[in-house]
Amino acid sequence: KEYRDVTINGAVSQMYSEMAGRHRAQPGTIQIINTATLAPSQCKRDHVVEMHNSSLKYPVIRKVPLVAKKLRTTFKSRRPMTFVR
């Protein structure tokens, strides 16, 4: 199996979580035989290979400052703005 993570420990944690979720396997019953860091050319799984594109862009979400307590309402008639002009 291939897992994309910054560290090998993080990848092992992902594997334990997946095995527990999909197969109801307990961590004590899982035997890890080998771990390795793969070069991008050695990756085979689609969900790992699709992250190798260097032109990936993600939306930048900025924190919106809170409105003063006296101006807040429980229900709003319009959507919140998630960006600062």
KOLMI-682329 format. One record per residue: residue number from 1; residue in one letter; x, y negated, z negated of N, C-alpha, C, O in turn. Coordinates in pm, 1 decimal. Example, Ala and Ser with C-alpha at 12.3 -4.5 7.8 and 13.67 -1.06 7.14 Angstrom:
residues 2
1_A_1319.0_569.0_-780.0_1230.0_450.0_-780.0_1320.0_330.0_-780.0_1423.6_331.9_-846.5
2_S_1285.0_225.0_-708.0_1367.0_106.0_-714.0_1290.0_-3.0_-787.0_1340.9_-113.8_-803.9
This chain:
residues 85
1_K_84.0_118.4_0.0_0.0_0.0_0.0_87.3_-123.1_0.0_197.7_-122.3_-54.4
2_E_37.3_-229.5_61.5_109.2_-356.2_63.2_30.5_-460.0_-16.2_-91.3_-471.6_-2.8
3_Y_102.7_-535.0_-98.9_42.5_-643.3_-175.1_128.0_-766.4_-155.2_250.8_-758.7_-154.9
4_R_62.9_-879.3_-138.7_134.8_-1005.1_-119.8_137.2_-1078.6_-253.3_33.0_-1114.6_-308.0
5_D_257.8_-1100.0_-304.5_271.0_-1170.8_-431.2_410.0_-1232.2_-438.8_497.9_-1199.9_-358.8
6_V_428.7_-1320.1_-534.6_556.1_-1387.9_-551.5_657.9_-1294.5_-618.1_776.6_-1298.4_-585.5
7_T_611.7_-1211.4_-710.7_701.8_-1119.7_-781.3_652.8_-976.2_-766.5_537.1_-951.8_-732.1
8_I_741.9_-883.0_-793.0_703.7_-741.8_-787.9_607.1_-710.8_-902.0_515.4_-630.4_-885.0
9_N_626.5_-773.6_-1018.1_534.3_-751.8_-1130.4_392.6_-795.8_-1094.9_295.9_-729.6_-1132.4
10_G_380.0_-906.7_-1023.2_248.7_-953.3_-979.8_184.4_-856.4_-882.9_63.7_-833.0_-889.5
11_A_264.0_-799.5_-792.4_211.7_-701.2_-697.1_167.7_-573.7_-768.7_66.4_-513.9_-732.4
12_V_242.9_-532.4_-869.2_204.6_-413.8_-946.8_74.8_-440.6_-1022.7_-10.0_-351.9_-1032.1
13_S_57.9_-560.4_-1076.8_-67.0_-595.7_-1144.9_-184.5_-592.4_-1049.0_-292.8_-546.8_-1085.6
14_Q_-164.6_-640.8_-925.1_-271.0_-633.7_-824.6_-307.8_-489.3_-794.9_-425.4_-456.7_-778.9
15_M_-206.4_-402.0_-787.5_-231.2_-261.2_-759.2_-310.6_-196.2_-872.5_-404.6_-121.0_-846.8
16_Y_-273.9_-224.3_-996.3_-349.2_-170.5_-1110.4_-494.4_-218.2_-1107.1_-586.2_-140.1_-1131.8
17_S_-514.7_-346.1_-1076.7_-650.4_-400.3_-1071.8_-732.1_-336.2_-960.9_-849.3_-304.1_-980.5
18_E_-670.6_-317.3_-844.4_-742.7_-255.2_-733.4_-777.3_-110.0_-763.3_-888.2_-64.8_-734.8
19_M_-682.3_-37.2_-820.4_-707.4_103.8_-852.1_-815.5_116.3_-959.5_-896.5_208.9_-955.2
20_A_-817.4_24.5_-1054.9_-920.4_27.3_-1158.3_-1056.7_-7.3_-1099.8_-1157.5_52.2_-1137.9
21_G_-1060.3_-103.3_-1007.4_-1187.3_-146.0_-949.7_-1244.3_-48.2_-849.5_-1363.5_-17.7_-853.0
22_R_-1160.2_1.2_-760.1_-1210.1_88.5_-653.3_-1222.8_233.9_-695.2_-1314.6_303.3_-651.7
23_H_-1131.9_280.3_-779.1_-1125.9_423.1_-809.3_-1145.7_456.1_-956.9_-1140.0_572.8_-995.6
24_R_-1169.0_353.9_-1039.8_-1185.6_371.9_-1184.4_-1065.7_443.1_-1248.2_-1081.6_521.3_-1341.9
25_A_-946.2_415.0_-1196.4_-825.1_477.5_-1247.5_-773.1_400.1_-1368.4_-769.3_277.1_-1367.3
26_Q_-734.0_471.1_-1469.9_-674.6_409.3_-1588.0_-526.4_384.0_-1561.3_-463.2_461.9_-1490.0
27_P_-469.5_276.6_-1616.9_-327.8_248.0_-1590.8_-234.2_361.2_-1632.5_-128.8_379.1_-1571.4
28_G_-270.0_436.2_-1733.2_-184.9_546.1_-1777.9_-181.3_664.2_-1682.6_-90.5_747.0_-1689.5
29_T_-279.3_672.4_-1593.9_-284.3_785.7_-1500.7_-222.9_752.6_-1364.7_-217.7_838.8_-1276.9
30_I_-176.6_629.5_-1346.5_-118.1_588.9_-1218.6_33.1_602.6_-1227.6_95.0_553.4_-1322.0
31_Q_91.8_669.0_-1130.0_236.6_685.0_-1123.8_290.6_604.3_-1006.2_254.3_629.6_-891.4
32_I_376.3_508.4_-1034.3_438.7_428.1_-929.9_571.1_493.9_-894.6_659.3_507.9_-979.3
33_I_583.9_534.0_-769.3_704.0_604.7_-726.0_810.3_508.4_-675.7_928.7_527.8_-703.4
34_N_770.4_404.2_-601.6_869.1_313.7_-543.7_808.3_175.3_-526.5_689.1_162.2_-498.8
35_T_889.9_72.7_-543.1_850.9_-64.0_-511.4_960.6_-123.9_-424.2_1078.1_-91.0_-440.3
36_A_922.6_-211.1_-332.6_1020.6_-273.5_-244.5_968.4_-408.1_-197.6_847.6_-430.6_-191.4
37_T_1059.7_-496.3_-164.9_1025.2_-623.6_-103.7_1044.7_-607.9_46.4_1153.4_-572.7_92.4
38_L_937.6_-634.5_123.4_941.8_-614.8_267.1_970.2_-744.9_340.8_929.1_-852.9_298.1
39_A_1040.8_-732.4_451.5_1059.2_-846.1_541.5_929.7_-865.3_619.5_853.9_-769.6_635.4
40_P_902.1_-985.0_668.2_777.5_-1007.2_743.4_759.8_-914.1_863.3_647.0_-879.2_898.1
41_S_869.3_-874.0_926.4_858.0_-784.9_1042.3_819.8_-642.4_1003.4_775.2_-566.0_1089.1
42_Q_836.1_-604.6_876.6_804.8_-469.6_831.5_661.3_-454.4_781.9_615.3_-342.0_761.5
43_C_590.0_-564.6_762.2_453.9_-558.9_710.8_359.1_-502.8_816.2_373.0_-531.0_935.2
44_K_261.5_-422.2_770.5_168.3_-357.1_862.6_23.3_-397.5_838.9_-55.2_-400.8_933.7
45_R_-13.5_-427.6_717.7_-152.7_-454.5_684.5_-195.4_-591.5_736.2_-119.3_-688.0_729.9
46_D_-318.7_-598.6_787.7_-369.0_-721.7_848.1_-377.8_-836.6_749.0_-344.8_-950.4_782.4
47_H_-422.7_-807.2_626.1_-440.5_-915.4_529.0_-307.5_-973.3_481.9_-304.6_-1082.5_425.2
48_V_-197.9_-902.1_504.6_-65.5_-954.1_471.1_-5.3_-1025.8_591.6_55.7_-1131.8_576.7
49_V_-22.0_-968.6_710.8_37.4_-1024.4_832.3_-24.8_-1159.1_867.9_44.4_-1246.2_920.7
50_E_-153.1_-1178.2_840.2_-217.5_-1303.4_877.4_-163.9_-1423.0_799.4_-185.2_-1536.9_840.8
51_M_-95.3_-1400.3_688.0_-37.0_-1509.5_609.7_102.2_-1549.2_658.1_160.6_-1643.5_604.8
52_H_157.1_-1479.0_758.6_291.4_-1510.0_808.1_293.0_-1627.5_905.1_400.7_-1675.1_941.2
53_N_178.3_-1674.8_947.4_170.7_-1787.9_1038.8_220.7_-1913.8_967.1_169.9_-1949.1_860.7
54_S_319.2_-1980.5_1024.8_377.8_-2096.8_957.6_292.6_-2222.4_971.2_319.1_-2321.7_903.4
55_S_191.1_-2220.5_1057.2_108.2_-2339.3_1075.3_-23.2_-2330.9_997.3_-119.8_-2398.3_1033.0
56_L_-28.3_-2250.2_892.7_-148.6_-2241.4_809.5_-169.9_-2373.1_735.9_-75.3_-2434.3_686.3
57_K_-294.5_-2415.0_729.9_-327.3_-2536.1_656.1_-442.9_-2507.0_561.3_-538.4_-2438.6_598.2
58_Y_-434.3_-2558.4_441.2_-537.9_-2541.5_340.6_-593.6_-2678.7_304.2_-521.5_-2778.4_309.2
59_P_-720.6_-2684.2_268.0_-776.9_-2814.5_230.7_-714.4_-2865.7_100.8_-689.5_-2789.5_7.3
60_V_-690.0_-2995.9_97.6_-634.6_-3059.3_-21.6_-751.7_-3111.1_-104.2_-828.5_-3195.7_-58.5
61_I_-764.5_-3060.2_-224.8_-873.1_-3102.1_-313.0_-813.6_-3191.7_-421.1_-722.4_-3152.5_-494.0
62_R_-866.8_-3310.6_-429.1_-816.4_-3406.1_-527.0_-913.6_-3416.3_-643.6_-1034.5_-3399.4_-627.7
63_K_-859.5_-3443.6_-758.0_-944.9_-3460.6_-875.6_-1022.4_-3591.5_-865.0_-966.3_-3695.8_-831.4
64_V_-1150.9_-3584.4_-893.8_-1236.3_-3702.3_-891.6_-1244.7_-3755.1_-1034.4_-1273.9_-3678.7_-1126.3
65_P_-1219.8_-3884.3_-1054.7_-1227.2_-3937.0_-1191.4_-1369.6_-3928.4_-1246.0_-1466.7_-3946.5_-1172.6
66_L_-1380.1_-3900.7_-1374.8_-1510.8_-3889.5_-1438.9_-1578.9_-4025.9_-1449.0_-1514.6_-4129.0_-1468.8
67_V_-1708.3_-4022.6_-1435.0_-1788.5_-4144.2_-1448.6_-1811.1_-4168.8_-1597.1_-1815.2_-4074.3_-1675.9
68_A_-1825.6_-4293.2_-1635.1_-1849.3_-4327.1_-1775.2_-1974.7_-4256.7_-1826.4_-2068.4_-4233.8_-1749.9
69_K_-1977.1_-4223.7_-1950.3_-2086.3_-4146.6_-2010.7_-2222.3_-4215.3_-1992.6_-2323.0_-4148.4_-1969.5
70_K_-2225.1_-4347.3_-2003.0_-2353.8_-4417.0_-1992.6_-2407.0_-4417.5_-1848.6_-2526.1_-4440.7_-1827.9
71_L_-2321.5_-4392.3_-1749.1_-2364.7_-4391.1_-1610.3_-2393.1_-4250.5_-1555.6_-2439.9_-4236.4_-1442.6
72_R_-2365.2_-4147.9_-1634.5_-2387.3_-4010.7_-1588.7_-2534.7_-3973.8_-1593.7_-2609.7_-4023.9_-1677.5
73_T_-2575.4_-3885.4_-1502.7_-2710.7_-3831.7_-1506.3_-2703.1_-3680.5_-1495.5_-2602.5_-3624.8_-1451.4
74_T_-2810.3_-3615.1_-1536.0_-2812.7_-3469.7_-1529.9_-2830.3_-3421.2_-1386.9_-2765.7_-3324.7_-1346.1
75_F_-2916.7_-3486.7_-1310.4_-2944.2_-3445.8_-1173.2_-2912.5_-3560.0_-1077.8_-2944.8_-3675.8_-1104.5
76_K_-2848.9_-3525.8_-966.3_-2816.3_-3625.7_-865.0_-2894.3_-3595.9_-738.4_-2925.0_-3480.1_-710.2
77_S_-2927.2_-3700.5_-660.9_-3001.2_-3681.8_-537.6_-2909.2_-3667.6_-417.1_-2957.1_-3649.9_-305.1
78_R_-2778.5_-3674.8_-437.9_-2685.9_-3657.4_-326.2_-2568.5_-3571.3_-371.0_-2543.1_-3554.6_-490.3
79_R_-2498.5_-3517.8_-273.5_-2384.8_-3428.9_-301.3_-2267.4_-3506.8_-362.0_-2251.7_-3625.7_-334.5
80_P_-2186.0_-3441.5_-443.5_-2069.4_-3510.4_-498.2_-1961.3_-3527.6_-392.2_-1950.2_-3446.1_-300.6
81_M_-1882.2_-3633.1_-404.4_-1769.7_-3654.3_-313.1_-1648.0_-3584.5_-371.9_-1611.2_-3609.9_-486.6
82_T_-1585.2_-3496.8_-294.2_-1468.3_-3423.3_-343.8_-1337.9_-3482.9_-293.9_-1232.5_-3420.6_-306.9
83_F_-1343.5_-3602.1_-237.4_-1221.6_-3667.3_-191.6_-1229.0_-3814.7_-228.0_-1337.2_-3870.5_-246.4
84_V_-1111.7_-3876.7_-238.1_-1103.5_-4016.7_-274.2_-1073.8_-4095.0_-146.7_-981.3_-4060.8_-73.1
85_R_-1150.6_-4198.4_-120.6_-1128.3_-4278.1_0.6_-1014.0_-4372.7_-15.5_-982.0_-4447.1_77.2
